[in-house]
Amino acid sequence: MNTLPLLLKREYWEHRGGFLWTPVWITGVILFLTVAGMITAEVLRSHAQVQVGFSLDSLRNDISAKDFAAAGNGLDMVQLVFSAIPCIGLFFVLFFYLLGALYDDRRDRSVLFWKSLPVSDTSTITSKALVAMLLAPLIAFAVSTLAYLVFLVLVSVWTAMHGLNVLPAIAASHPFGMFWRLLLTIPVDALWALPTIGWLMFWSAYVRSKPFLWAVMLPFAALFANWWFGVLGGPHISSDLRLAEILARLLLSVMPGSWMNGKFGVGSPKGWVNPDSEQVVGSFDPSHVYSVLATPDLWIGVVAGLALLGGAIWLRGRRIETNV
């Protein structure tokens, strides 16, 4: 019997609050603020004759095809924002999920129950890694996409109340193009995240207490030691900046999109993401996104992540006790 789908369902049901409700609440807050802004604008306009931002009435009279095109590009940016903001919450959810993935069931001794089932350690750890690589990001992406559609409905209704048809602006945007291009970034995110996934799960399987301190403080200690040896004129690994980039990749690469512009990675393509471009969707063209697959740092990270996961599997079979 294939146990992997069942293990994935188990992980989802045990952590549904983080995987599902975190992006729901984040996008819900964005939509609430949108509605609150619309209500505020209407109240100030009707009671105090205060104009907030711009006049929809004058916009209705003076808008041109060029303005609709600019509005379409603005909607592309909004769609990108709706996908990006939940990623911040997803990062924290996945970071602490991975830290506790193998440690928590050793702490409460439920590992003895799971080991009594016909499920291998390899399957267990593979399911947890796949949740962090694919399942949780896909759930967050689906929620953010639905929230963006609700945003479009809200904007359409509000502008229609002022006699302005927003459909030409929506037609000038690229909702389907952005959807597919953002969806295609998830496999790249998954590969790029492997070093962090492996690192956190290794310590989750290894330590007897306080996995956060071991996983986080050890890289900072290495960075400090490298700097200190350099100051003393002794041997050190590399430049502080280079080492900081490597350690950031080790701790932060589970953040979706962290491979973009080399912000958290080493040697990833730079200069092709242009948020000021009139064609935002072009920045996420698959030819640009998948150029990351040609960088050696991605594959070095994949090998390192798989090696760390292999270590976690080995430890999972031998360490079942913790000191609480």
Secondary structure as the mmCIF struct_conf table of DSSP 4:
data_model
#
loop_
_struct_conf.conf_type_id
_struct_conf.id
_struct_conf.beg_label_comp_id
_struct_conf.beg_label_asym_id
_struct_conf.beg_label_seq_id
_struct_conf.end_label_comp_id
_struct_conf.end_label_asym_id
_struct_conf.end_label_seq_id
HELX_RH_AL_P HELX_RH_AL_P1 LEU A 4 GLU A 14
TURN_TY1_P TURN_TY1_P1 HIS A 15 HIS A 15
HELX_RH_AL_P HELX_RH_AL_P2 ARG A 16 ARG A 16
HELX_RH_PI_P HELX_RH_PI_P1 GLY A 17 TRP A 21
HELX_RH_AL_P HELX_RH_AL_P3 THR A 22 VAL A 43
HELX_RH_PI_P HELX_RH_PI_P2 LEU A 44 ALA A 48
BEND BEND1 GLY A 53 PHE A 54
HELX_RH_AL_P HELX_RH_AL_P4 LEU A 56 ASP A 62
HELX_RH_AL_P HELX_RH_AL_P5 ALA A 65 GLY A 100
TURN_TY1_P TURN_TY1_P2 ALA A 101 TYR A 103
HELX_RH_AL_P HELX_RH_AL_P6 ASP A 104 ARG A 107
BEND BEND2 ASP A 108 ARG A 109
TURN_TY1_P TURN_TY1_P3 SER A 110 SER A 110
HELX_RH_AL_P HELX_RH_AL_P7 VAL A 111 LYS A 115
TURN_TY1_P TURN_TY1_P4 SER A 116 SER A 116
BEND BEND3 LEU A 117 PRO A 118
HELX_RH_AL_P HELX_RH_AL_P8 ASP A 121 LEU A 130
HELX_RH_PI_P HELX_RH_PI_P3 VAL A 131 LEU A 135
HELX_RH_AL_P HELX_RH_AL_P9 ALA A 136 ALA A 160
TURN_TY1_P TURN_TY1_P5 MET A 161 GLY A 163
HELX_RH_AL_P HELX_RH_AL_P10 LEU A 167 ALA A 172
BEND BEND4 SER A 173 SER A 173
HELX_RH_AL_P HELX_RH_AL_P11 PRO A 175 TRP A 192
TURN_TY1_P TURN_TY1_P6 ALA A 193 ALA A 193
HELX_RH_AL_P HELX_RH_AL_P12 LEU A 194 TYR A 206
BEND BEND5 ARG A 208 SER A 209
HELX_RH_AL_P HELX_RH_AL_P13 PRO A 211 VAL A 231
TURN_TY1_P TURN_TY1_P7 LEU A 232 GLY A 233
BEND BEND6 ILE A 237 SER A 238
HELX_RH_AL_P HELX_RH_AL_P14 ASP A 240 LEU A 252
TURN_TY1_P TURN_TY1_P8 SER A 253 VAL A 254
BEND BEND7 MET A 255 MET A 255
TURN_TY1_P TURN_TY1_P9 PRO A 256 TRP A 259
HELX_RH_3T_P HELX_RH_3T_P1 MET A 260 GLY A 262
BEND BEND8 LYS A 263 GLY A 267
BEND BEND9 GLY A 271 GLY A 271
TURN_TY1_P TURN_TY1_P10 PRO A 275 ASP A 276
BEND BEND10 GLU A 278 GLU A 278
HELX_RH_3T_P HELX_RH_3T_P2 VAL A 280 PHE A 284
HELX_RH_AL_P HELX_RH_AL_P15 PRO A 286 VAL A 289
HELX_RH_3T_P HELX_RH_3T_P3 TYR A 290 ALA A 294
HELX_RH_AL_P HELX_RH_AL_P16 PRO A 296 ARG A 316
TURN_TY1_P TURN_TY1_P11 GLY A 317 ARG A 318
#
